[in-house]
Amino acid sequence: MSRSAHPAGPRHADVLPEGHYSAPAADLNVLDEKVWSRTVTRDADGALTVGGIAVARLAEQFGTPAYFLDESDFRARCRAWADAFGPDADVFYAGKAFLSRAVVRWLQEEGLNLDVCSGGELTTALDAGMPAERIAFHGNNKTVAEIERAVEAGVGRIVLDSFQEIVRVAHTAQRHGVRQRVQIRVTVGVEAHTHEFIATAHEDQKFGIALADGQAAEAVRRALSLDGLELIGVHSHIGSQIFDMAGFEVSARRVVQLLAEIRDEHGVELPEIDLGGGLGIAYTSDDDPREPHEIAKALSDIVTRECEAAGLRTPRISVEPGRAIVGPTAFTLYEVGTIKPLEGLRTYVSVDGGMSDNIRTALYDAEYSVALVSRTSDAEPMLVRVVGKHCESGDIVVKDAFLPADLAPGDLIAVPATGAYCRSMASNYNHALRPPVVAVRDGEARVIVRRETEEDLLRLDVG
């Protein structure tokens, strides 16, 4: 039985059937390299280190909770995606996963483009020096002011998400005397095998313009008829945390069919196709993500095959990995507070963070791993639920995992694969202070997003 809706909130102490969780690892001290960033290891004393720095030193210097981002790993993943797709394709890092000015500079240095979906993300990108022509602007309800800023800045593409937006962007571009490069986001009726709230290509949802009933074809017709727009391609996105390429195959087939219809009706072969992002990462040892070169080959083969069948030139492919780049490169470090054994159920381990720094477990029923990282232990494994300090029964960080039975208050534990969405979706629930993001590389650590202070909270409260 999983947690389910209840008038008083999620039922947080359900008796779960035996075998609903994986058996404990043979050695809880071993760190699965699939779920930890590439420079993470244990030192001679058994403490976890990242970038050559022990977590005890990081906790002392920066406090807990805190996100620690492995800069070397982040940069290596950027290069891996760029190399996998090569010069004839475009890789746009999805800024919604995690964005800061330091990250923007890393992306620029490693040769990636950037996808933004709000005015704030656009401002951050431009302020950090990302060339506007390397920025794509998404969003299902861009404001007039956001469109104005994007066109004025000269962003490389705006992804049109509705009939109203086609007109808004065209009028804005005409006022500025430019032709704005645009793509049309279509919903292709493919639902990836993922959580309902983050599956984005089925028709009953807020994103894009449906292929059904000729809506996407009509959007194309309107975009081609407006002087302020230069339609360069079609965009689709089928969900998040996807491991199976079958959904991309169906999506690509339907998008290519649309391209063929556009050629036949308007005599135009659009030069680009964007297949979105959503590629999965390993949150637990059970996850088995694909490498960038495997993904690149699979997507290229799919598009090439479908275009050959339709008699089309193969368009330039774009992809938008966000989580797949930053997700595995960071972990969240917590200090253990209270420990409550519940006989016959599990032990509740409370930490100094919670749903304010990682809402995904409560929101999506997401699964995470956890490890004791300030030391090693030979104690027997105990089933735990890692929870936060918020006044909310659904404040769960890790739903079910195993930690050593000698775990004690003051120990440091870490949750890996929190680079994506955790800081981006962080909140001030219960007036919590959002944690810092600390970049670690080659024995040095520096804050790239500072910890909030009580003064920050009060500064916004005008009384």
C-alpha positions in Angstrom: 0.0 0.0 0.0 1.5 3.3 -1.0 0.7 6.7 0.6 -2.7 7.8 -0.6 -5.1 10.8 -0.4 -6.5 11.4 3.1 -8.6 14.3 4.5 -5.8 15.0 7.0 -3.0 14.7 4.4 -0.9 11.8 3.2 -1.1 8.8 5.4 2.5 8.6 6.5 2.5 5.4 8.6 0.8 2.9 6.5 1.8 -0.7 7.1 3.5 -1.6 3.8 3.5 -5.2 2.5 6.7 -7.1 2.9 8.9 -6.8 -0.2 7.6 -3.4 -1.3 11.1 -2.1 -1.0 14.5 -3.5 -2.2 16.5 -5.6 0.2 19.4 -3.8 1.9 22.7 -3.7 0.1 25.2 -6.3 1.3 27.4 -3.4 2.5 25.8 -0.1 3.4 29.2 1.6 3.3 29.5 1.0 -0.5 28.5 4.0 -2.6 26.8 3.0 -5.9 28.6 5.0 -8.6 25.4 5.1 -10.6 23.7 7.5 -8.1 26.7 9.5 -6.8 28.7 12.1 -8.7 31.9 11.0 -10.2 34.4 12.4 -7.7 32.5 11.1 -4.7 34.4 8.4 -2.7 35.2 7.5 0.9 38.5 8.6 2.5 40.7 6.4 4.8 38.5 7.3 7.8 35.3 6.2 6.0 33.9 9.7 5.5 32.5 10.7 2.1 34.5 13.1 0.1 33.6 15.1 -3.1 36.2 16.9 -5.1 38.7 15.7 -2.6 37.0 17.4 0.4 35.4 15.5 3.3 31.8 16.1 4.2 32.6 17.0 7.8 34.8 19.9 6.6 32.0 21.0 4.2 29.4 20.8 6.9 31.6 22.8 9.3 32.3 25.5 6.7 28.9 25.8 5.0 26.4 24.2 7.4 23.5 21.9 6.7 21.3 21.3 4.9 23.3 22.2 1.8 23.5 21.1 -1.8 27.0 20.2 -2.9 27.5 20.3 -6.7 30.5 18.4 -8.3 31.6 21.0 -10.8 34.0 18.6 -12.6 31.2 16.1 -13.1 28.8 18.7 -14.3 31.3 19.9 -16.9 32.2 16.4 -18.0 28.5 15.6 -18.6 28.1 18.8 -20.6 31.0 17.7 -22.8 29.6 14.1 -23.1 26.3 15.4 -24.4 28.0 17.9 -26.8 30.3 15.2 -28.1 27.6 12.6 -28.5 25.4 14.8 -30.7 28.2 16.5 -32.5 28.4 19.8 -34.5 25.3 18.9 -36.6 22.9 19.0 -33.7 22.1 21.3 -30.8 22.1 20.6 -27.1 20.1 23.0 -25.0 20.6 22.6 -21.2 17.1 22.9 -19.6 17.6 25.6 -17.1 14.5 24.7 -15.1 16.5 21.8 -13.6 18.9 24.1 -11.9 20.1 27.5 -13.0 22.6 30.0 -11.5 25.0 32.5 -13.0 27.9 30.1 -12.4 26.1 27.3 -14.2 25.4 29.6 -17.2 29.1 30.4 -17.4 30.0 26.6 -17.3 27.5 25.9 -20.1 28.9 28.6 -22.2 32.5 27.4 -21.6 31.6 23.8 -22.4 29.7 24.7 -25.6 26.1 24.1 -24.7 23.1 26.2 -25.4 20.4 27.1 -22.8 16.7 26.6 -22.6 14.8 29.0 -20.3 11.1 29.0 -19.4 10.6 32.3 -17.5 11.6 35.9 -17.3 13.7 35.2 -14.3 15.6 32.4 -16.0 16.1 34.6 -19.1 17.4 37.5 -16.9 19.9 35.1 -15.2 21.1 33.8 -18.5 21.7 37.2 -20.0 23.2 38.6 -16.9 25.7 35.8 -16.8 26.8 36.5 -20.4 25.1 33.7 -22.3 24.8 35.0 -25.9 21.1 35.6 -26.7 21.3 33.6 -29.9 22.2 30.5 -27.9 19.0 30.8 -25.8 15.6 29.2 -26.4 12.6 30.5 -24.6 9.8 28.1 -23.6 6.6 28.5 -21.5 2.9 27.9 -21.9 1.9 31.4 -20.9 4.7 33.9 -21.6 3.7 37.4 -20.5 3.9 40.3 -23.0 6.8 41.7 -21.0 8.7 38.4 -21.2 8.1 38.2 -24.9 9.2 41.8 -25.3 12.4 41.1 -23.4 13.2 38.0 -25.4 12.7 39.6 -28.7 14.6 42.7 -27.7 17.5 40.6 -26.5 17.5 38.6 -29.7 17.0 35.1 -28.3 17.8 32.4 -30.8 14.3 30.8 -30.7 11.0 31.2 -29.0 8.9 28.0 -28.7 5.3 29.0 -29.5 2.8 27.2 -27.3 -0.6 28.5 -28.3 -2.5 30.4 -31.1 -2.5 33.5 -28.9 1.3 33.4 -28.5 1.8 33.1 -32.3 0.1 36.5 -32.6 1.8 38.1 -29.6 5.3 37.1 -30.7 4.7 38.2 -34.3 3.4 41.6 -33.3 6.3 42.2 -30.9 8.8 41.2 -33.5 7.2 43.5 -36.1 7.4 46.4 -33.6 11.1 45.7 -33.2 11.6 45.4 -37.0 12.9 41.8 -36.8 11.9 38.3 -37.8 11.9 36.2 -34.7 13.0 32.6 -35.1 10.4 30.3 -33.6 9.4 26.7 -33.2 5.9 25.4 -32.6 5.5 23.0 -29.7 3.1 20.2 -30.6 1.5 17.6 -28.4 1.9 14.3 -30.2 -0.4 12.1 -28.1 2.4 10.0 -26.6 2.5 9.6 -22.9 5.8 8.4 -21.5 5.8 5.9 -18.7 6.2 8.4 -15.9 4.3 10.1 -13.1 1.0 11.6 -14.4 1.9 15.1 -13.3 5.2 15.2 -15.3 4.0 13.4 -18.4 3.6 16.2 -21.0 2.8 14.9 -24.4 -0.7 13.4 -24.0 -3.4 15.7 -25.2 -5.2 16.5 -21.9 -2.6 18.9 -20.6 -1.5 22.5 -20.7 1.5 22.4 -23.0 1.7 22.7 -26.7 -0.7 22.6 -29.6 -2.3 19.2 -30.4 -1.7 17.3 -33.6 -5.3 16.1 -33.4 -8.0 17.8 -35.4 -5.4 19.7 -37.5 -4.6 22.2 -34.8 -0.9 21.9 -35.2 -1.2 22.2 -39.0 -3.3 25.4 -38.5 -0.7 26.8 -36.1 2.0 26.2 -38.8 -0.1 27.9 -41.4 -0.6 31.0 -39.3 3.1 31.2 -38.3 4.2 30.9 -41.9 1.8 33.7 -42.9 3.1 36.3 -40.4 6.0 38.6 -41.4 7.4 38.9 -37.9 8.1 35.1 -37.6 10.6 32.8 -39.1 9.4 29.3 -38.5 12.4 27.0 -38.2 11.0 23.8 -36.8 8.7 21.8 -34.6 9.2 20.9 -31.0 7.8 18.0 -28.9 8.4 16.8 -25.4 6.9 13.5 -24.1 7.7 13.5 -20.4 10.3 13.2 -17.7 12.6 10.6 -16.2 12.3 8.4 -19.3 14.5 5.3 -19.9 12.7 3.6 -22.8 13.3 5.1 -26.2 10.0 3.7 -27.7 8.1 6.8 -26.8 10.6 9.0 -28.7 10.2 6.7 -31.7 6.4 7.2 -31.9 6.8 10.9 -31.2 9.4 11.4 -33.9 7.3 9.5 -36.4 4.3 11.8 -35.8 6.4 14.9 -35.9 8.0 13.9 -39.2 4.5 13.2 -40.6 3.7 16.8 -39.7 6.8 18.0 -41.5 5.8 16.0 -44.6 2.3 17.6 -44.5 3.9 21.1 -44.2 6.1 20.4 -47.2 3.2 19.1 -49.3 0.8 22.0 -48.4 3.2 24.9 -48.2 6.2 23.8 -50.2 8.5 24.3 -47.2 10.8 21.8 -45.5 11.4 23.0 -41.9 15.1 22.7 -41.0 14.9 21.7 -37.4 13.2 19.2 -35.0 13.5 19.5 -31.3 12.7 16.2 -29.4 12.8 17.8 -25.9 14.4 16.3 -22.9 13.2 14.1 -20.1 15.9 11.5 -20.2 16.1 9.6 -16.9 18.9 9.4 -14.3 19.6 6.9 -11.5 18.0 7.9 -8.2 18.4 4.4 -6.9 20.5 1.3 -7.8 17.4 -0.1 -9.6 17.5 2.7 -12.2 19.5 2.1 -15.4 19.9 5.3 -17.4 21.4 5.4 -20.9 24.6 7.1 -21.8 24.5 10.3 -24.0 26.1 8.5 -27.0 23.5 5.8 -26.8 20.7 8.4 -26.7 22.2 10.4 -29.5 22.5 7.4 -31.8 19.0 6.2 -31.0 17.4 9.6 -31.7 19.4 10.2 -34.8 18.6 6.7 -36.2 14.9 7.3 -35.4 14.7 10.7 -37.1 16.8 9.6 -40.1 14.7 6.5 -40.7 11.4 8.3 -40.5 12.6 11.2 -42.8 13.8 8.7 -45.4 10.4 7.0 -45.3 8.7 10.3 -45.8 11.1 11.5 -48.5 12.3 14.4 -46.4 15.8 15.8 -45.8 16.9 15.0 -42.3 16.4 18.1 -40.2 18.8 19.4 -37.6 18.0 17.7 -34.2 17.9 19.5 -30.9 17.6 18.0 -27.4 17.1 19.5 -24.0 18.8 17.5 -21.2 18.6 19.2 -17.8 18.1 16.6 -15.1 20.4 14.2 -17.2 23.2 16.7 -16.8 22.9 18.3 -13.4 20.8 15.7 -11.5 23.6 13.2 -10.8 26.2 15.9 -10.0 24.9 17.0 -6.6 23.9 15.6 -3.3 22.1 17.2 -0.3 23.9 16.9 3.1 21.8 16.8 6.3 22.5 16.4 10.0 20.5 13.8 11.8 18.3 15.2 14.6 15.8 12.9 16.2 15.4 9.1 15.7 12.1 7.4 16.4 11.9 3.6 16.1 8.4 2.3 15.5 8.2 -1.4 16.4 7.2 -3.6 13.5 7.2 -0.7 11.0 10.4 1.4 10.5 12.6 4.0 12.2 11.9 7.6 11.5 15.0 9.6 11.0 14.5 13.4 11.1 16.9 15.7 9.5 17.4 19.5 9.5 15.9 20.0 6.1 12.9 18.4 4.4 10.3 19.2 1.8 11.4 22.8 1.6 14.7 21.7 0.0 13.3 18.6 -1.8 9.5 18.6 -2.6 9.8 15.8 -5.2 9.1 13.0 -2.8 5.9 14.6 -1.5 4.9 15.9 -4.9 5.7 13.0 -7.2 6.2 10.1 -4.8 9.8 10.2 -6.0 12.3 7.6 -4.8 15.8 8.5 -3.5 18.8 6.8 -2.0 20.5 7.8 1.3 23.8 7.0 3.0 25.5 7.6 6.3 28.5 9.7 5.1 30.3 11.1 8.1 31.7 7.6 9.0 31.3 3.9 8.1 29.5 1.4 10.2 29.3 -2.4 10.6 26.0 -2.3 12.3 23.0 -4.2 11.0 20.8 -2.4 8.5 17.5 -0.9 9.7 14.6 0.2 7.6 14.2 3.9 7.9 12.1 6.8 6.5 14.0 10.0 6.3 11.7 12.9 7.1 12.1 16.7 7.5 11.4 19.1 10.3 8.3 20.7 8.8 4.9 20.8 10.3 3.5 18.4 7.7 2.9 14.7 7.8 3.9 14.4 4.1 7.3 15.9 4.8 9.3 12.9 3.5 12.7 13.0 1.9 13.4 9.3 1.4 10.4 7.1 1.8 12.0 3.7 2.5 15.7 3.0 2.7 18.3 1.2 4.9 20.8 2.9 7.2 23.0 1.4 9.9 21.2 0.6 13.2 23.8 2.6 15.2 22.8 5.8 13.4 22.8 8.6 16.0 21.9 12.3 16.3 24.7 14.4 14.9 25.6 12.0 12.2 25.7 13.3 8.6 23.6 11.6 6.0 23.4 12.5 2.3 20.8 12.0 -0.4 22.4 11.8 -3.9 21.0 12.8 -7.3 19.5 16.0 -6.0 21.1 18.4 -8.5 17.9 18.7 -10.6 14.7 20.4 -9.4 15.5 20.3 -5.6 16.9 23.8 -5.3 14.8 25.0 -8.3 11.6 24.0 -6.5 12.8 24.8 -3.0 10.5 26.9 -0.8 10.2 28.9 2.4 7.6 26.6 3.9 7.4 27.2 7.7 9.7 30.2 6.9 12.6 27.7 6.3 15.7 29.2 4.8 16.6 27.8 1.5 20.0 26.0 1.5 23.1 27.1 -0.3 24.5 25.5 -3.4 28.2 24.9 -3.1 30.4 24.0 -6.0 33.2 21.7 -5.3 36.2 21.0 -7.6 39.8 19.9 -7.1 39.9 20.4 -3.4 38.2 23.8 -3.4 34.6 24.7 -2.5 32.8 27.9 -3.1 29.2 29.1 -2.7 27.5 29.7 -6.0 24.0 30.3 -4.5 24.2 31.5 -0.9 22.1 30.3 2.0 19.1 32.5 2.7 19.1 34.4 6.0 16.3 35.6 8.3 17.1 39.0 7.1 16.2 37.9 3.6 12.8 36.8 4.9 12.1 40.0 6.7 13.3 42.1 3.8 10.4 40.8 1.7 7.9 41.3 4.6 7.0 44.9 4.4 4.9 44.8 7.5 
